Structures are given as C-alpha cells and as structure tokens.
Amino acid sequence: MLVATDVASKGLDFPDIQHVINYDMPDEIENYVHRIGRTGRCGKTGIATTFINKNQSESILLDLKHLLQEAKQRIPPVLMVRARGAARRAAHRAAHRGRRGGPATSLHAEAELV
C-alpha cells in the first residue's frame, strides 16, 4: 500500500499497482490522469476509485465525465447527474453574459455532450 500526495503521481514508477484510490478529486484533470496512470503501466490495466463530494468544482466534474467518455469507460450515475446540472448552469451563464453585451463564453461542446 502506498499513501501519497500528487507528488507521487509523476515520475515514480511502481510495478504491479492494480488499484488507485483517490480520497480527493484533484483540482485539475491532468493530475487525475497522472494519479490513475499508476495502474496502466506497460500495457496493464487496473482500477481507479475516486471519491467526490457535493463541494467538488463543477468544471472538474465535467472534465472527468468527458475523460471517461473519451476512454469509453462507464460513467457513474451520480457523475452523470452532477455533470448534467453543471453543463446546464454553464450554458445558462454563457447565454446571459452574451445578452448583457459582455464576452460570451463558448460552452457548446460541453452542453452538447450532456
């Protein structure tokens, strides 16, 4: 068993890690990829379990959902619900910014995936 921070997600190589448990979701999706990459060395596969909570950033949840979709992985129902709500709110905010004359943020890709 190895208990570590994000520091261990890059540059260290431990053979035969079969299961990574993230007790907290990283703030950036790149760090998540590096953390779970500990299981996928040399063509091997493994399991990654990540705990999320209601205070999790909506943007990271959308990133996680998209990452799982790209990898053709099962998306847990709780993540689908949280990401769907986040995409709706983001699209709503973008639409209202555009109407007030401020810069509109393009969130079409996120909204279309939901």
Biopython code that builds the backbone (N, CA, C, O; Angstrom):
import numpy as np
from Bio.PDB.StructureBuilder import StructureBuilder

atoms = [
    (1, "MET", "N", (0.854, -1.170, 0.000)),
    (1, "MET", "CA", (0.000, 0.000, 0.000)),
    (1, "MET", "C", (0.899, 1.232, 0.000)),
    (1, "MET", "O", (1.914, 1.290, 0.695)),
    (2, "LEU", "N", (0.497, 2.204, -0.795)),
    (2, "LEU", "CA", (1.192, 3.488, -0.844)),
    (2, "LEU", "C", (0.165, 4.573, -0.590)),
    (2, "LEU", "O", (-0.857, 4.626, -1.274)),
    (3, "VAL", "N", (0.412, 5.427, 0.368)),
    (3, "VAL", "CA", (-0.425, 6.593, 0.621)),
    (3, "VAL", "C", (0.425, 7.793, 0.251)),
    (3, "VAL", "O", (1.519, 7.976, 0.783)),
    (4, "ALA", "N", (-0.086, 8.620, -0.673)),
    (4, "ALA", "CA", (0.759, 9.704, -1.181)),
    (4, "ALA", "C", (-0.066, 10.896, -1.626)),
    (4, "ALA", "O", (-1.294, 10.837, -1.688)),
    (5, "THR", "N", (0.621, 11.960, -1.929)),
    (5, "THR", "CA", (0.005, 13.174, -2.459)),
    (5, "THR", "C", (0.220, 13.203, -3.967)),
    (5, "THR", "O", (0.701, 12.230, -4.549)),
    (6, "ASP", "N", (-0.137, 14.322, -4.598)),
    (6, "ASP", "CA", (0.077, 14.462, -6.041)),
    (6, "ASP", "C", (1.548, 14.318, -6.427)),
    (6, "ASP", "O", (1.850, 14.003, -7.578)),
    (7, "VAL", "N", (2.453, 14.539, -5.502)),
    (7, "VAL", "CA", (3.880, 14.411, -5.794)),
    (7, "VAL", "C", (4.192, 13.022, -6.323)),
    (7, "VAL", "O", (5.046, 12.868, -7.197)),
    (8, "ALA", "N", (3.512, 12.013, -5.808)),
    (8, "ALA", "CA", (3.752, 10.631, -6.234)),
    (8, "ALA", "C", (3.098, 10.310, -7.568)),
    (8, "ALA", "O", (3.320, 9.227, -8.109)),
    (9, "SER", "N", (2.301, 11.218, -8.113)),
    (9, "SER", "CA", (1.592, 10.906, -9.352)),
    (9, "SER", "C", (2.482, 11.069, -10.579)),
    (9, "SER", "O", (2.130, 10.604, -11.663)),
    (10, "LYS", "N", (3.624, 11.719, -10.424)),
    (10, "LYS", "CA", (4.508, 11.950, -11.568)),
    (10, "LYS", "C", (5.916, 11.487, -11.227)),
    (10, "LYS", "O", (6.440, 11.775, -10.151)),
    (11, "GLY", "N", (6.509, 10.772, -12.155)),
    (11, "GLY", "CA", (7.917, 10.444, -12.032)),
    (11, "GLY", "C", (8.254, 9.199, -11.239)),
    (11, "GLY", "O", (9.378, 8.705, -11.333)),
    (12, "LEU", "N", (7.343, 8.688, -10.481)),
    (12, "LEU", "CA", (7.615, 7.471, -9.733)),
    (12, "LEU", "C", (6.976, 6.289, -10.458)),
    (12, "LEU", "O", (5.878, 6.403, -11.002)),
    (13, "ASP", "N", (7.665, 5.174, -10.460)),
    (13, "ASP", "CA", (7.135, 4.003, -11.147)),
    (13, "ASP", "C", (7.135, 2.815, -10.192)),
    (13, "ASP", "O", (8.187, 2.354, -9.749)),
    (14, "PHE", "N", (5.952, 2.338, -9.890)),
    (14, "PHE", "CA", (5.784, 1.180, -9.021)),
    (14, "PHE", "C", (5.108, 0.093, -9.845)),
    (14, "PHE", "O", (3.956, 0.254, -10.247)),
    (15, "PRO", "N", (5.797, -1.003, -10.101)),
    (15, "PRO", "CA", (5.186, -2.059, -10.915)),
    (15, "PRO", "C", (4.039, -2.746, -10.174)),
    (15, "PRO", "O", (4.023, -2.836, -8.947)),
    (16, "ASP", "N", (3.105, -3.215, -10.952)),
    (16, "ASP", "CA", (2.018, -4.051, -10.453)),
    (16, "ASP", "C", (1.024, -3.356, -9.525)),
    (16, "ASP", "O", (0.411, -4.015, -8.685)),
    (17, "ILE", "N", (0.853, -2.053, -9.657)),
    (17, "ILE", "CA", (-0.221, -1.393, -8.911)),
    (17, "ILE", "C", (-1.512, -1.716, -9.643)),
    (17, "ILE", "O", (-1.635, -1.451, -10.839)),
    (18, "GLN", "N", (-2.464, -2.282, -8.937)),
    (18, "GLN", "CA", (-3.707, -2.726, -9.551)),
    (18, "GLN", "C", (-4.896, -1.832, -9.224)),
    (18, "GLN", "O", (-5.907, -1.863, -9.925)),
    (19, "HIS", "N", (-4.782, -1.033, -8.162)),
    (19, "HIS", "CA", (-5.921, -0.228, -7.743)),
    (19, "HIS", "C", (-5.411, 1.074, -7.120)),
    (19, "HIS", "O", (-4.621, 1.057, -6.176)),
    (20, "VAL", "N", (-5.871, 2.194, -7.660)),
    (20, "VAL", "CA", (-5.569, 3.509, -7.112)),
    (20, "VAL", "C", (-6.850, 4.046, -6.495)),
    (20, "VAL", "O", (-7.910, 4.017, -7.122)),
    (21, "ILE", "N", (-6.753, 4.532, -5.274)),
    (21, "ILE", "CA", (-7.908, 5.145, -4.605)),
    (21, "ILE", "C", (-7.581, 6.607, -4.360)),
    (21, "ILE", "O", (-6.642, 6.935, -3.636)),
    (22, "ASN", "N", (-8.362, 7.471, -4.966)),
    (22, "ASN", "CA", (-8.231, 8.908, -4.763)),
    (22, "ASN", "C", (-9.216, 9.323, -3.680)),
    (22, "ASN", "O", (-10.427, 9.305, -3.899)),
    (23, "TYR", "N", (-8.708, 9.691, -2.533)),
    (23, "TYR", "CA", (-9.591, 10.116, -1.449)),
    (23, "TYR", "C", (-10.103, 11.535, -1.660)),
    (23, "TYR", "O", (-11.040, 11.981, -0.998)),
    (24, "ASP", "N", (-9.470, 12.230, -2.595)),
    (24, "ASP", "CA", (-9.966, 13.544, -3.004)),
    (24, "ASP", "C", (-9.730, 13.683, -4.503)),
    (24, "ASP", "O", (-8.719, 13.221, -5.031)),
    (25, "MET", "N", (-10.660, 14.314, -5.167)),
    (25, "MET", "CA", (-10.530, 14.557, -6.598)),
    (25, "MET", "C", (-9.561, 15.721, -6.789)),
    (25, "MET", "O", (-9.751, 16.776, -6.184)),
    (26, "PRO", "N", (-8.534, 15.558, -7.611)),
    (26, "PRO", "CA", (-7.610, 16.667, -7.846)),
    (26, "PRO", "C", (-8.338, 17.879, -8.447)),
    (26, "PRO", "O", (-9.417, 17.743, -9.024)),
    (27, "ASP", "N", (-7.746, 19.033, -8.304)),
    (27, "ASP", "CA", (-8.337, 20.264, -8.848)),
    (27, "ASP", "C", (-8.185, 20.369, -10.363)),
    (27, "ASP", "O", (-8.909, 21.129, -11.006)),
    (28, "GLU", "N", (-7.256, 19.620, -10.931)),
    (28, "GLU", "CA", (-7.033, 19.649, -12.381)),
    (28, "GLU", "C", (-7.084, 18.232, -12.931)),
    (28, "GLU", "O", (-6.575, 17.295, -12.316)),
    (29, "ILE", "N", (-7.704, 18.087, -14.098)),
    (29, "ILE", "CA", (-7.892, 16.756, -14.684)),
    (29, "ILE", "C", (-6.552, 16.105, -15.041)),
    (29, "ILE", "O", (-6.435, 14.880, -15.019)),
    (30, "GLU", "N", (-5.553, 16.908, -15.365)),
    (30, "GLU", "CA", (-4.230, 16.359, -15.686)),
    (30, "GLU", "C", (-3.648, 15.609, -14.483)),
    (30, "GLU", "O", (-3.042, 14.549, -14.641)),
    (31, "ASN", "N", (-3.833, 16.158, -13.297)),
    (31, "ASN", "CA", (-3.351, 15.467, -12.091)),
    (31, "ASN", "C", (-4.109, 14.166, -11.851)),
    (31, "ASN", "O", (-3.536, 13.184, -11.378)),
    (32, "TYR", "N", (-5.400, 14.162, -12.178)),
    (32, "TYR", "CA", (-6.194, 12.935, -12.064)),
    (32, "TYR", "C", (-5.618, 11.866, -13.002)),
    (32, "TYR", "O", (-5.436, 10.715, -12.606)),
    (33, "VAL", "N", (-5.338, 12.256, -14.230)),
    (33, "VAL", "CA", (-4.796, 11.312, -15.219)),
    (33, "VAL", "C", (-3.466, 10.743, -14.730)),
    (33, "VAL", "O", (-3.221, 9.542, -14.851)),
    (34, "HIS", "N", (-2.611, 11.598, -14.180)),
    (34, "HIS", "CA", (-1.328, 11.110, -13.675)),
    (34, "HIS", "C", (-1.512, 10.170, -12.492)),
    (34, "HIS", "O", (-0.810, 9.165, -12.374)),
    (35, "ARG", "N", (-2.460, 10.499, -11.615)),
    (35, "ARG", "CA", (-2.697, 9.627, -10.457)),
    (35, "ARG", "C", (-3.162, 8.242, -10.892)),
    (35, "ARG", "O", (-2.615, 7.231, -10.451)),
    (36, "ILE", "N", (-4.169, 8.200, -11.755)),
    (36, "ILE", "CA", (-4.697, 6.884, -12.131)),
    (36, "ILE", "C", (-3.754, 6.145, -13.073)),
    (36, "ILE", "O", (-3.865, 4.930, -13.238)),
    (37, "GLY", "N", (-2.830, 6.869, -13.687)),
    (37, "GLY", "CA", (-1.857, 6.249, -14.578)),
    (37, "GLY", "C", (-0.933, 5.286, -13.880)),
    (37, "GLY", "O", (-0.228, 4.521, -14.538)),
    (38, "ARG", "N", (-0.920, 5.306, -12.565)),
    (38, "ARG", "CA", (-0.088, 4.353, -11.817)),
    (38, "ARG", "C", (-0.534, 2.928, -12.095)),
    (38, "ARG", "O", (0.263, 2.003, -11.942)),
    (39, "THR", "N", (-1.794, 2.718, -12.501)),
    (39, "THR", "CA", (-2.291, 1.358, -12.724)),
    (39, "THR", "C", (-2.072, 0.892, -14.159)),
    (39, "THR", "O", (-2.117, -0.312, -14.411)),
    (40, "GLY", "N", (-1.839, 1.785, -15.096)),
    (40, "GLY", "CA", (-1.801, 1.407, -16.508)),
    (40, "GLY", "C", (-0.419, 1.336, -17.103)),
    (40, "GLY", "O", (-0.220, 1.793, -18.229)),
    (41, "ARG", "N", (0.519, 0.795, -16.414)),
    (41, "ARG", "CA", (1.895, 0.715, -16.882)),
    (41, "ARG", "C", (2.131, -0.521, -17.739)),
    (41, "ARG", "O", (1.615, -1.597, -17.441)),
    (42, "CYS", "N", (2.898, -0.367, -18.785)),
    (42, "CYS", "CA", (3.347, -1.490, -19.624)),
    (42, "CYS", "C", (2.185, -2.336, -20.130)),
    (42, "CYS", "O", (2.261, -3.565, -20.117)),
    (43, "GLY", "N", (1.126, -1.697, -20.569)),
    (43, "GLY", "CA", (0.001, -2.409, -21.138)),
    (43, "GLY", "C", (-0.928, -3.058, -20.125)),
    (43, "GLY", "O", (-1.893, -3.718, -20.511)),
    (44, "LYS", "N", (-0.658, -2.887, -18.857)),
    (44, "LYS", "CA", (-1.509, -3.467, -17.824)),
    (44, "LYS", "C", (-2.716, -2.564, -17.589)),
    (44, "LYS", "O", (-2.707, -1.383, -17.939)),
    (45, "THR", "N", (-3.730, -3.131, -17.003)),
    (45, "THR", "CA", (-4.916, -2.353, -16.652)),
    (45, "THR", "C", (-5.109, -2.417, -15.151)),
    (45, "THR", "O", (-4.513, -3.244, -14.461)),
    (46, "GLY", "N", (-5.945, -1.534, -14.666)),
    (46, "GLY", "CA", (-6.206, -1.517, -13.244)),
    (46, "GLY", "C", (-7.501, -0.790, -12.955)),
    (46, "GLY", "O", (-8.255, -0.455, -13.869)),
    (47, "ILE", "N", (-7.749, -0.552, -11.708)),
    (47, "ILE", "CA", (-8.972, 0.098, -11.251)),
    (47, "ILE", "C", (-8.594, 1.403, -10.563)),
    (47, "ILE", "O", (-7.610, 1.473, -9.828)),
    (48, "ALA", "N", (-9.390, 2.427, -10.813)),
    (48, "ALA", "CA", (-9.235, 3.690, -10.102)),
    (48, "ALA", "C", (-10.568, 4.024, -9.443)),
    (48, "ALA", "O", (-11.607, 4.052, -10.102)),
    (49, "THR", "N", (-10.527, 4.274, -8.153)),
    (49, "THR", "CA", (-11.702, 4.685, -7.397)),
    (49, "THR", "C", (-11.447, 6.092, -6.899)),
    (49, "THR", "O", (-10.412, 6.364, -6.290)),
    (50, "THR", "N", (-12.397, 6.995, -7.158)),
    (50, "THR", "CA", (-12.231, 8.387, -6.749)),
    (50, "THR", "C", (-13.461, 8.837, -5.985)),
    (50, "THR", "O", (-14.591, 8.662, -6.441)),
    (51, "PHE", "N", (-13.230, 9.413, -4.828)),
    (51, "PHE", "CA", (-14.316, 9.949, -4.023)),
    (51, "PHE", "C", (-14.554, 11.402, -4.412)),
    (51, "PHE", "O", (-13.614, 12.194, -4.492)),
    (52, "ILE", "N", (-15.820, 11.749, -4.652)),
    (52, "ILE", "CA", (-16.183, 13.141, -4.906)),
    (52, "ILE", "C", (-17.256, 13.527, -3.893)),
    (52, "ILE", "O", (-17.919, 12.665, -3.316)),
    (53, "ASN", "N", (-17.419, 14.830, -3.686)),
    (53, "ASN", "CA", (-18.460, 15.278, -2.772)),
    (53, "ASN", "C", (-19.200, 16.460, -3.378)),
    (53, "ASN", "O", (-18.859, 16.924, -4.466)),
    (54, "LYS", "N", (-20.199, 16.937, -2.679)),
    (54, "LYS", "CA", (-21.049, 17.994, -3.220)),
    (54, "LYS", "C", (-20.309, 19.316, -3.382)),
    (54, "LYS", "O", (-20.797, 20.198, -4.089)),
    (55, "ASN", "N", (-19.167, 19.479, -2.762)),
    (55, "ASN", "CA", (-18.398, 20.717, -2.887)),
    (55, "ASN", "C", (-17.408, 20.686, -4.044)),
    (55, "ASN", "O", (-16.650, 21.636, -4.238)),
    (56, "GLN", "N", (-17.410, 19.609, -4.809)),
    (56, "GLN", "CA", (-16.462, 19.460, -5.909)),
    (56, "GLN", "C", (-16.738, 20.486, -6.994)),
    (56, "GLN", "O", (-17.897, 20.769, -7.300)),
    (57, "SER", "N", (-15.700, 21.038, -7.571)),
    (57, "SER", "CA", (-15.820, 22.003, -8.658)),
    (57, "SER", "C", (-16.596, 21.400, -9.826)),
    (57, "SER", "O", (-16.328, 20.277, -10.253)),
    (58, "GLU", "N", (-17.559, 22.162, -10.333)),
    (58, "GLU", "CA", (-18.350, 21.666, -11.463)),
    (58, "GLU", "C", (-17.484, 21.467, -12.705)),
    (58, "GLU", "O", (-17.709, 20.534, -13.476)),
    (59, "SER", "N", (-16.506, 22.329, -12.899)),
    (59, "SER", "CA", (-15.678, 22.205, -14.104)),
    (59, "SER", "C", (-14.854, 20.921, -14.087)),
    (59, "SER", "O", (-14.674, 20.294, -15.132)),
    (60, "ILE", "N", (-14.351, 20.519, -12.922)),
    (60, "ILE", "CA", (-13.569, 19.280, -12.868)),
    (60, "ILE", "C", (-14.471, 18.067, -13.075)),
    (60, "ILE", "O", (-14.042, 17.065, -13.647)),
    (61, "LEU", "N", (-15.714, 18.153, -12.613)),
    (61, "LEU", "CA", (-16.645, 17.043, -12.842)),
    (61, "LEU", "C", (-16.977, 16.910, -14.326)),
    (61, "LEU", "O", (-17.084, 15.796, -14.839)),
    (62, "LEU", "N", (-17.140, 18.028, -15.014)),
    (62, "LEU", "CA", (-17.361, 17.969, -16.465)),
    (62, "LEU", "C", (-16.141, 17.385, -17.167)),
    (62, "LEU", "O", (-16.271, 16.563, -18.074)),
    (63, "ASP", "N", (-14.954, 17.817, -16.741)),
    (63, "ASP", "CA", (-13.720, 17.270, -17.326)),
    (63, "ASP", "C", (-13.628, 15.770, -17.103)),
    (63, "ASP", "O", (-13.245, 15.026, -18.006)),
    (64, "LEU", "N", (-13.980, 15.323, -15.900)),
    (64, "LEU", "CA", (-13.929, 13.899, -15.594)),
    (64, "LEU", "C", (-14.919, 13.118, -16.446)),
    (64, "LEU", "O", (-14.595, 12.049, -16.963)),
    (65, "LYS", "N", (-16.109, 13.648, -16.589)),
    (65, "LYS", "CA", (-17.118, 12.983, -17.422)),
    (65, "LYS", "C", (-16.620, 12.859, -18.859)),
    (65, "LYS", "O", (-16.742, 11.795, -19.464)),
    (66, "HIS", "N", (-16.065, 13.929, -19.406)),
    (66, "HIS", "CA", (-15.564, 13.896, -20.787)),
    (66, "HIS", "C", (-14.398, 12.919, -20.928)),
    (66, "HIS", "O", (-14.290, 12.212, -21.930)),
    (67, "LEU", "N", (-13.537, 12.887, -19.928)),
    (67, "LEU", "CA", (-12.401, 11.966, -19.956)),
    (67, "LEU", "C", (-12.884, 10.516, -19.972)),
    (67, "LEU", "O", (-12.373, 9.695, -20.734)),
    (68, "LEU", "N", (-13.859, 10.208, -19.139)),
    (68, "LEU", "CA", (-14.401, 8.851, -19.103)),
    (68, "LEU", "C", (-15.087, 8.494, -20.416)),
    (68, "LEU", "O", (-14.978, 7.362, -20.887)),
    (69, "GLN", "N", (-15.794, 9.458, -21.010)),
    (69, "GLN", "CA", (-16.442, 9.211, -22.303)),
    (69, "GLN", "C", (-15.400, 8.905, -23.374)),
    (69, "GLN", "O", (-15.547, 7.951, -24.138)),
    (70, "GLU", "N", (-14.345, 9.720, -23.426)),
    (70, "GLU", "CA", (-13.291, 9.506, -24.428)),
    (70, "GLU", "C", (-12.638, 8.141, -24.270)),
    (70, "GLU", "O", (-12.274, 7.505, -25.259)),
    (71, "ALA", "N", (-12.489, 7.692, -23.036)),
    (71, "ALA", "CA", (-11.848, 6.404, -22.764)),
    (71, "ALA", "C", (-12.830, 5.238, -22.856)),
    (71, "ALA", "O", (-12.467, 4.088, -22.612)),
    (72, "LYS", "N", (-14.076, 5.549, -23.209)),
    (72, "LYS", "CA", (-15.117, 4.529, -23.324)),
    (72, "LYS", "C", (-15.299, 3.752, -22.015)),
    (72, "LYS", "O", (-15.447, 2.530, -22.010)),
    (73, "GLN", "N", (-15.283, 4.493, -20.921)),
    (73, "GLN", "CA", (-15.482, 3.920, -19.594)),
    (73, "GLN", "C", (-16.907, 4.199, -19.130)),
    (73, "GLN", "O", (-17.563, 5.119, -19.620)),
    (74, "ARG", "N", (-17.373, 3.404, -18.191)),
    (74, "ARG", "CA", (-18.693, 3.610, -17.605)),
    (74, "ARG", "C", (-18.677, 4.890, -16.777)),
    (74, "ARG", "O", (-17.753, 5.128, -15.999)),
    (75, "ILE", "N", (-19.702, 5.702, -16.954)),
    (75, "ILE", "CA", (-19.825, 6.932, -16.186)),
    (75, "ILE", "C", (-20.814, 6.662, -15.054)),
    (75, "ILE", "O", (-21.974, 6.343, -15.314)),
    (76, "PRO", "N", (-20.372, 6.784, -13.807)),
    (76, "PRO", "CA", (-21.275, 6.521, -12.692)),
    (76, "PRO", "C", (-22.491, 7.446, -12.729)),
    (76, "PRO", "O", (-22.365, 8.618, -13.084)),
    (77, "PRO", "N", (-23.659, 6.933, -12.370)),
    (77, "PRO", "CA", (-24.880, 7.752, -12.421)),
    (77, "PRO", "C", (-24.769, 9.065, -11.657)),
    (77, "PRO", "O", (-25.267, 10.087, -12.130)),
    (78, "VAL", "N", (-24.134, 9.066, -10.493)),
    (78, "VAL", "CA", (-24.022, 10.311, -9.730)),
    (78, "VAL", "C", (-23.215, 11.359, -10.498)),
    (78, "VAL", "O", (-23.511, 12.551, -10.411)),
    (79, "LEU", "N", (-22.216, 10.932, -11.236)),
    (79, "LEU", "CA", (-21.425, 11.868, -12.034)),
    (79, "LEU", "C", (-22.236, 12.389, -13.215)),
    (79, "LEU", "O", (-22.130, 13.563, -13.570)),
    (80, "MET", "N", (-23.037, 11.533, -13.818)),
    (80, "MET", "CA", (-23.893, 11.974, -14.930)),
    (80, "MET", "C", (-24.836, 13.084, -14.465)),
    (80, "MET", "O", (-24.997, 14.094, -15.150)),
    (81, "VAL", "N", (-25.453, 12.895, -13.310)),
    (81, "VAL", "CA", (-26.401, 13.878, -12.791)),
    (81, "VAL", "C", (-25.691, 15.176, -12.459)),
    (81, "VAL", "O", (-26.154, 16.249, -12.846)),
    (82, "ARG", "N", (-24.570, 15.097, -11.744)),
    (82, "ARG", "CA", (-23.839, 16.308, -11.345)),
    (82, "ARG", "C", (-23.299, 17.043, -12.561)),
    (82, "ARG", "O", (-23.370, 18.271, -12.613)),
    (83, "ALA", "N", (-22.757, 16.320, -13.547)),
    (83, "ALA", "CA", (-22.196, 16.956, -14.739)),
    (83, "ALA", "C", (-23.294, 17.559, -15.612)),
    (83, "ALA", "O", (-23.097, 18.618, -16.207)),
    (84, "ARG", "N", (-24.440, 16.901, -15.695)),
    (84, "ARG", "CA", (-25.554, 17.426, -16.486)),
    (84, "ARG", "C", (-26.012, 18.769, -15.913)),
    (84, "ARG", "O", (-26.229, 19.723, -16.659)),
    (85, "GLY", "N", (-26.158, 18.840, -14.597)),
    (85, "GLY", "CA", (-26.557, 20.087, -13.956)),
    (85, "GLY", "C", (-25.512, 21.170, -14.142)),
    (85, "GLY", "O", (-25.862, 22.331, -14.355)),
    (86, "ALA", "N", (-24.240, 20.816, -14.065)),
    (86, "ALA", "CA", (-23.157, 21.783, -14.243)),
    (86, "ALA", "C", (-23.153, 22.330, -15.665)),
    (86, "ALA", "O", (-22.944, 23.526, -15.866)),
    (87, "ALA", "N", (-23.380, 21.471, -16.647)),
    (87, "ALA", "CA", (-23.390, 21.918, -18.046)),
    (87, "ALA", "C", (-24.557, 22.863, -18.300)),
    (87, "ALA", "O", (-24.413, 23.855, -19.015)),
    (88, "ARG", "N", (-25.712, 22.555, -17.715)),
    (88, "ARG", "CA", (-26.876, 23.450, -17.879)),
    (88, "ARG", "C", (-26.612, 24.826, -17.282)),
    (88, "ARG", "O", (-26.912, 25.851, -17.893)),
    (89, "ARG", "N", (-26.044, 24.832, -16.074)),
    (89, "ARG", "CA", (-25.754, 26.118, -15.435)),
    (89, "ARG", "C", (-24.711, 26.899, -16.207)),
    (89, "ARG", "O", (-24.821, 28.119, -16.329)),
    (90, "ALA", "N", (-23.703, 26.224, -16.728)),
    (90, "ALA", "CA", (-22.657, 26.901, -17.505)),
    (90, "ALA", "C", (-23.229, 27.481, -18.795)),
    (90, "ALA", "O", (-22.889, 28.603, -19.171)),
    (91, "ALA", "N", (-24.084, 26.740, -19.466)),
    (91, "ALA", "CA", (-24.699, 27.234, -20.696)),
    (91, "ALA", "C", (-25.607, 28.423, -20.390)),
    (91, "ALA", "O", (-25.650, 29.384, -21.158)),
    (92, "HIS", "N", (-26.328, 28.362, -19.280)),
    (92, "HIS", "CA", (-27.210, 29.452, -18.870)),
    (92, "HIS", "C", (-26.393, 30.720, -18.580)),
    (92, "HIS", "O", (-26.759, 31.812, -19.012)),
    (93, "ARG", "N", (-25.292, 30.563, -17.850)),
    (93, "ARG", "CA", (-24.437, 31.719, -17.549)),
    (93, "ARG", "C", (-23.870, 32.310, -18.821)),
    (93, "ARG", "O", (-23.827, 33.531, -18.968)),
    (94, "ALA", "N", (-23.435, 31.467, -19.744)),
    (94, "ALA", "CA", (-22.853, 31.955, -21.000)),
    (94, "ALA", "C", (-23.891, 32.710, -21.818)),
    (94, "ALA", "O", (-23.585, 33.742, -22.415)),
    (95, "ALA", "N", (-25.110, 32.203, -21.845)),
    (95, "ALA", "CA", (-26.173, 32.865, -22.608)),
    (95, "ALA", "C", (-26.488, 34.231, -22.021)),
    (95, "ALA", "O", (-26.710, 35.187, -22.763)),
    (96, "HIS", "N", (-26.509, 34.334, -20.702)),
    (96, "HIS", "CA", (-26.818, 35.613, -20.059)),
    (96, "HIS", "C", (-25.683, 36.612, -20.212)),
    (96, "HIS", "O", (-25.943, 37.810, -20.323)),
    (97, "ARG", "N", (-24.460, 36.173, -20.222)),
    (97, "ARG", "CA", (-23.330, 37.086, -20.442)),
    (97, "ARG", "C", (-23.406, 37.678, -21.831)),
    (97, "ARG", "O", (-23.161, 38.868, -22.024)),
    (98, "GLY", "N", (-23.748, 36.842, -22.799)),
    (98, "GLY", "CA", (-23.836, 37.316, -24.174)),
    (98, "GLY", "C", (-24.918, 38.363, -24.356)),
    (98, "GLY", "O", (-24.747, 39.294, -25.142)),
    (99, "ARG", "N", (-26.033, 38.228, -23.641)),
    (99, "ARG", "CA", (-27.145, 39.180, -23.767)),
    (99, "ARG", "C", (-26.829, 40.522, -23.135)),
    (99, "ARG", "O", (-27.363, 41.545, -23.564)),
    (100, "ARG", "N", (-25.985, 40.539, -22.141)),
    (100, "ARG", "CA", (-25.661, 41.797, -21.470)),
    (100, "ARG", "C", (-24.558, 42.557, -22.189)),
    (100, "ARG", "O", (-24.140, 43.624, -21.738)),
    (101, "GLY", "N", (-24.096, 42.025, -23.278)),
    (101, "GLY", "CA", (-23.066, 42.721, -24.030)),
    (101, "GLY", "C", (-21.659, 42.350, -23.636)),
    (101, "GLY", "O", (-20.700, 42.811, -24.254)),
    (102, "GLY", "N", (-21.518, 41.529, -22.623)),
    (102, "GLY", "CA", (-20.190, 41.092, -22.209)),
    (102, "GLY", "C", (-19.713, 39.971, -23.107)),
    (102, "GLY", "O", (-20.458, 39.484, -23.958)),
    (103, "PRO", "N", (-18.488, 39.568, -22.918)),
    (103, "PRO", "CA", (-17.966, 38.486, -23.757)),
    (103, "PRO", "C", (-18.702, 37.180, -23.480)),
    (103, "PRO", "O", (-18.856, 36.778, -22.327)),
    (104, "ALA", "N", (-19.144, 36.538, -24.520)),
    (104, "ALA", "CA", (-19.832, 35.254, -24.379)),
    (104, "ALA", "C", (-18.797, 34.142, -24.406)),
    (104, "ALA", "O", (-17.881, 34.152, -25.229)),
    (105, "THR", "N", (-18.944, 33.200, -23.517)),
    (105, "THR", "CA", (-18.042, 32.067, -23.465)),
    (105, "THR", "C", (-18.677, 30.916, -24.236)),
    (105, "THR", "O", (-19.845, 30.587, -24.028)),
    (106, "SER", "N", (-17.902, 30.310, -25.124)),
    (106, "SER", "CA", (-18.424, 29.200, -25.903)),
    (106, "SER", "C", (-18.363, 27.919, -25.080)),
    (106, "SER", "O", (-17.282, 27.402, -24.801)),
    (107, "LEU", "N", (-19.517, 27.419, -24.699)),
    (107, "LEU", "CA", (-19.598, 26.181, -23.938)),
    (107, "LEU", "C", (-20.411, 25.140, -24.689)),
    (107, "LEU", "O", (-20.933, 24.194, -24.099)),
    (108, "HIS", "N", (-20.510, 25.329, -25.996)),
    (108, "HIS", "CA", (-21.349, 24.433, -26.788)),
    (108, "HIS", "C", (-20.899, 22.980, -26.710)),
    (108, "HIS", "O", (-21.732, 22.076, -26.641)),
    (109, "ALA", "N", (-19.597, 22.747, -26.719)),
    (109, "ALA", "CA", (-19.107, 21.371, -26.685)),
    (109, "ALA", "C", (-19.547, 20.678, -25.402)),
    (109, "ALA", "O", (-19.964, 19.521, -25.435)),
    (110, "GLU", "N", (-19.457, 21.379, -24.270)),
    (110, "GLU", "CA", (-19.864, 20.781, -23.018)),
    (110, "GLU", "C", (-21.370, 20.559, -22.990)),
    (110, "GLU", "O", (-21.838, 19.518, -22.528)),
    (111, "ALA", "N", (-22.126, 21.530, -23.480)),
    (111, "ALA", "CA", (-23.576, 21.412, -23.445)),
    (111, "ALA", "C", (-24.073, 20.301, -24.368)),
    (111, "ALA", "O", (-25.042, 19.614, -24.045)),
    (112, "GLU", "N", (-23.415, 20.123, -25.512)),
    (112, "GLU", "CA", (-23.868, 19.111, -26.465)),
    (112, "GLU", "C", (-23.599, 17.693, -25.977)),
    (112, "GLU", "O", (-24.312, 16.762, -26.352)),
    (113, "LEU", "N", (-22.576, 17.523, -25.145)),
    (113, "LEU", "CA", (-22.229, 16.192, -24.679)),
    (113, "LEU", "C", (-23.169, 15.678, -23.603)),
    (113, "LEU", "O", (-23.173, 14.487, -23.291)),
    (114, "VAL", "N", (-23.949, 16.556, -23.046)),
    (114, "VAL", "CA", (-24.833, 16.145, -21.952)),
    (114, "VAL", "C", (-26.149, 15.664, -22.496)),
    (114, "VAL", "O", (-27.028, 15.274, -21.728)),
]
sb = StructureBuilder()
sb.init_structure("model")
sb.init_model(0)
sb.init_chain("A")
sb.init_seg("    ")
for serial, (resi, resn, name, xyz) in enumerate(atoms, 1):
    if name == "N":
        sb.init_residue(resn, " ", resi, " ")
    sb.init_atom(name, np.array(xyz, "f"), 0.0, 1.0, " ", f" {name:<3s}", serial, name[0])
structure = sb.get_structure()
